[in-house]
Amino acid sequence: MPRETIIRPEDDSPEMDVPLRLNIPDGALDDDSALRPSRIDDMIGQRDVYERILIAIDATKKRREPLGHILFDGPPGLGKTTFATCIPRELGTSCQIASGATLKAPKDLIPYLTNAEERSVLFIDEIHRMQKAVEEFLYPAMEDFRIDLVIGEGNGARTINMQLRPFTVIGATTRAGLLSAPLRDRFQMREHLEFYPVDDLAAIITRNAAKLRVKIDETAAYEIARRSRGTPRIANNRLRWVRDYAVSRANGEVSLQVALKAMRMQEIDALGLDRQDRKYLDVIARVFGGGPVGVEAVAHTMNVAPDTLVDEVEPFLLRSELIVRSPRGRKLTILALEHLAETERLFSKPS
């Protein structure tokens, strides 16, 4: 069952005169919540999206109307949840959080809709995982702020039309292509989040290092950022590991050399590739002569699920121009072969 958590407004936030209510499933809060910005103004990166969202919020406040429904899409860890939880704070309203995977029938959605306050926000994470029946039940709620409830069974069944208080649906998805066209069309704003440049990631790492109470050198922050795949979530994970290494081996201070030693211990190379990424490249190079080869053959050789390679390993390798994906299969680029030779020399040496 969902757990309601009340987050009080900050003392310096006069426009937010009500608490922020978050209906969060048990276990949904993780360590990222401690590093996640609580206000849109505190966010770093995604400036184009930032500007458009602020304009929409400002116009909504002036009209005293609900904010239009918003859909955020993009790879994991780029800030979709951060935007979704910061927007209610800017509006000064409450927010309920649901997961698309847990909404398996219309009855699972009804409590969220009937509890929605005037101009409040319902955030549905991984919205593409909702069942089709739930999706269709949501259509009139998003469009006309009403739901149709069936009371009774058989010949005695009757339909009750229930009016809802106007509210905003914010959806987040890592696979926008799986959303049906009718659902996509009901979002007035669609925002695609891009990967972060190194400068933005370095700024995020520096800020979060202060929150974690660790002293970090500017060059170290930049090096961690270079190895974070353009993703704040990975940057935070890298930072936590470097912090732990520094506390254990370097009196808690993160210099460039400390960061490099920490990254080397986890075998994270200069491009941000880890052991599994390099094993994938090595298998294609050594076993299949550089390709082309089907992903199933690579997965069986590595003893991992093909979905793991497609969803977790290949996207970054494709973006880094290390592999080519064609109808004939996967093939390594010259850059990948050069990188494999370089990292083999690096990680074969004793630490």
KAWO-V650045 format. One record per residue. N is the residue number from 1. RES is the residue in one letter. D_LAST is the distance of its C-alpha to the last C-alpha in Angstrom with 2 decimals. Layout:
# KAWO-V650045
((N | RES | D_LAST) (N | RES | D_LAST))
This chain:
# KAWO-V650045
((1 | M | 48.43) (2 | P | 47.35) (3 | R | 46.68) (4 | E | 48.15) (5 | T | 46.08) (6 | I | 47.87) (7 | I | 45.94) (8 | R | 48.05) (9 | P | 48.32) (10 | E | 46.75) (11 | D | 49.17) (12 | D | 48.90) (13 | S | 49.73) (14 | P | 53.55) (15 | E | 53.99) (16 | M | 52.47) (17 | D | 55.27) (18 | V | 54.35) (19 | P | 51.37) (20 | L | 48.88) (21 | R | 49.21) (22 | L | 46.35) (23 | N | 47.11) (24 | I | 43.61) (25 | P | 43.01) (26 | D | 41.37) (27 | G | 37.59) (28 | A | 37.64) (29 | L | 36.28) (30 | D | 32.50) (31 | D | 30.09) (32 | D | 30.63) (33 | S | 34.13) (34 | A | 32.93) (35 | L | 31.32) (36 | R | 34.03) (37 | P | 36.63) (38 | S | 40.07) (39 | R | 42.08) (40 | I | 42.12) (41 | D | 42.12) (42 | D | 38.69) (43 | M | 37.15) (44 | I | 34.95) (45 | G | 35.26) (46 | Q | 37.76) (47 | R | 40.39) (48 | D | 42.93) (49 | V | 42.99) (50 | Y | 43.08) (51 | E | 46.18) (52 | R | 48.05) (53 | I | 47.45) (54 | L | 48.67) (55 | I | 51.81) (56 | A | 52.55) (57 | I | 52.12) (58 | D | 54.32) (59 | A | 57.02) (60 | T | 56.95) (61 | K | 57.46) (62 | K | 60.35) (63 | R | 62.03) (64 | R | 61.36) (65 | E | 60.44) (66 | P | 57.55) (67 | L | 54.56) (68 | G | 54.54) (69 | H | 52.26) (70 | I | 48.76) (71 | L | 46.28) (72 | F | 42.61) (73 | D | 40.62) (74 | G | 37.19) (75 | P | 33.74) (76 | P | 32.29) (77 | G | 30.87) (78 | L | 32.82) (79 | G | 35.25) (80 | K | 38.19) (81 | T | 38.39) (82 | T | 37.94) (83 | F | 40.89) (84 | A | 42.92) (85 | T | 42.56) (86 | C | 43.06) (87 | I | 46.27) (88 | P | 48.34) (89 | R | 47.45) (90 | E | 48.78) (91 | L | 51.88) (92 | G | 52.39) (93 | T | 52.82) (94 | S | 51.46) (95 | C | 48.91) (96 | Q | 48.57) (97 | I | 45.42) (98 | A | 45.69) (99 | S | 43.49) (100 | G | 45.00) (101 | A | 43.76) (102 | T | 45.87) (103 | L | 49.03) (104 | K | 50.46) (105 | A | 54.14) (106 | P | 56.35) (107 | K | 56.95) (108 | D | 53.26) (109 | L | 53.74) (110 | I | 57.11) (111 | P | 55.91) (112 | Y | 53.67) (113 | L | 56.58) (114 | T | 59.27) (115 | N | 57.17) (116 | A | 56.23) (117 | E | 57.77) (118 | E | 59.48) (119 | R | 57.01) (120 | S | 54.05) (121 | V | 50.93) (122 | L | 49.92) (123 | F | 46.30) (124 | I | 45.57) (125 | D | 41.89) (126 | E | 41.16) (127 | I | 44.87) (128 | H | 44.73) (129 | R | 44.37) (130 | M | 47.85) (131 | Q | 50.46) (132 | K | 53.20) (133 | A | 55.88) (134 | V | 54.03) (135 | E | 53.52) (136 | E | 57.24) (137 | F | 58.16) (138 | L | 56.16) (139 | Y | 58.02) (140 | P | 61.21) (141 | A | 59.26) (142 | M | 57.35) (143 | E | 60.38) (144 | D | 63.37) (145 | F | 61.85) (146 | R | 63.63) (147 | I | 62.98) (148 | D | 65.39) (149 | L | 65.47) (150 | V | 67.32) (151 | I | 69.25) (152 | G | 70.66) (153 | E | 70.79) (154 | G | 73.17) (155 | N | 76.49) (156 | G | 76.11) (157 | A | 72.87) (158 | R | 73.00) (159 | T | 70.64) (160 | I | 70.06) (161 | N | 68.82) (162 | M | 66.65) (163 | Q | 66.03) (164 | L | 62.63) (165 | R | 61.79) (166 | P | 60.25) (167 | F | 56.47) (168 | T | 53.40) (169 | V | 51.06) (170 | I | 47.51) (171 | G | 45.65) (172 | A | 41.98) (173 | T | 40.71) (174 | T | 37.72) (175 | R | 40.13) (176 | A | 43.22) (177 | G | 44.54) (178 | L | 45.30) (179 | L | 47.70) (180 | S | 51.35) (181 | A | 53.29) (182 | P | 55.73) (183 | L | 52.97) (184 | R | 51.19) (185 | D | 54.56) (186 | R | 55.18) (187 | F | 52.34) (188 | Q | 53.78) (189 | M | 50.36) (190 | R | 47.43) (191 | E | 44.19) (192 | H | 41.18) (193 | L | 37.90) (194 | E | 35.58) (195 | F | 31.81) (196 | Y | 30.80) (197 | P | 29.90) (198 | V | 26.73) (199 | D | 28.90) (200 | D | 30.43) (201 | L | 27.19) (202 | A | 25.85) (203 | A | 29.14) (204 | I | 28.86) (205 | I | 25.37) (206 | T | 26.68) (207 | R | 29.76) (208 | N | 28.09) (209 | A | 25.59) (210 | A | 28.78) (211 | K | 30.15) (212 | L | 27.08) (213 | R | 27.50) (214 | V | 24.13) (215 | K | 23.99) (216 | I | 22.17) (217 | D | 21.97) (218 | E | 23.87) (219 | T | 21.16) (220 | A | 18.73) (221 | A | 21.57) (222 | Y | 22.13) (223 | E | 18.55) (224 | I | 18.69) (225 | A | 22.13) (226 | R | 21.09) (227 | R | 18.92) (228 | S | 21.74) (229 | R | 23.96) (230 | G | 26.93) (231 | T | 27.46) (232 | P | 27.86) (233 | R | 27.18) (234 | I | 23.72) (235 | A | 23.18) (236 | N | 24.24) (237 | N | 21.95) (238 | R | 18.90) (239 | L | 20.25) (240 | R | 20.71) (241 | W | 17.14) (242 | V | 15.93) (243 | R | 18.74) (244 | D | 17.76) (245 | Y | 14.18) (246 | A | 15.92) (247 | V | 18.54) (248 | S | 16.28) (249 | R | 13.77) (250 | A | 15.68) (251 | N | 19.37) (252 | G | 20.10) (253 | E | 19.86) (254 | V | 18.03) (255 | S | 17.28) (256 | L | 15.88) (257 | Q | 12.54) (258 | V | 12.49) (259 | A | 13.53) (260 | L | 10.95) (261 | K | 8.05) (262 | A | 10.44) (263 | M | 11.19) (264 | R | 7.84) (265 | M | 7.71) (266 | Q | 11.18) (267 | E | 10.58) (268 | I | 13.27) (269 | D | 13.67) (270 | A | 15.88) (271 | L | 19.01) (272 | G | 18.34) (273 | L | 18.06) (274 | D | 16.42) (275 | R | 15.89) (276 | Q | 19.66) (277 | D | 20.57) (278 | R | 18.56) (279 | K | 19.90) (280 | Y | 23.33) (281 | L | 22.99) (282 | D | 21.63) (283 | V | 24.56) (284 | I | 27.07) (285 | A | 25.73) (286 | R | 25.32) (287 | V | 28.07) (288 | F | 30.58) (289 | G | 30.22) (290 | G | 29.31) (291 | G | 32.32) (292 | P | 34.69) (293 | V | 34.23) (294 | G | 35.49) (295 | V | 33.28) (296 | E | 34.70) (297 | A | 33.50) (298 | V | 29.92) (299 | A | 30.11) (300 | H | 31.48) (301 | T | 28.80) (302 | M | 26.04) (303 | N | 28.19) (304 | V | 28.49) (305 | A | 31.65) (306 | P | 32.78) (307 | D | 33.46) (308 | T | 29.81) (309 | L | 28.93) (310 | V | 31.97) (311 | D | 31.65) (312 | E | 27.93) (313 | V | 26.00) (314 | E | 28.47) (315 | P | 29.84) (316 | F | 26.75) (317 | L | 26.16) (318 | L | 29.84) (319 | R | 29.77) (320 | S | 26.81) (321 | E | 28.90) (322 | L | 26.40) (323 | I | 29.05) (324 | V | 32.84) (325 | R | 34.95) (326 | S | 38.33) (327 | P | 41.19) (328 | R | 39.84) (329 | G | 36.41) (330 | R | 32.87) (331 | K | 31.71) (332 | L | 28.54) (333 | T | 29.00) (334 | I | 27.87) (335 | L | 25.46) (336 | A | 23.80) (337 | L | 23.50) (338 | E | 22.00) (339 | H | 19.46) (340 | L | 18.50) (341 | A | 18.05) (342 | E | 15.88) (343 | T | 13.51) (344 | E | 13.44) (345 | R | 12.12) (346 | L | 9.46) (347 | F | 8.18) (348 | S | 8.97) (349 | K | 6.44) (350 | P | 3.81) (351 | S | 0.00))
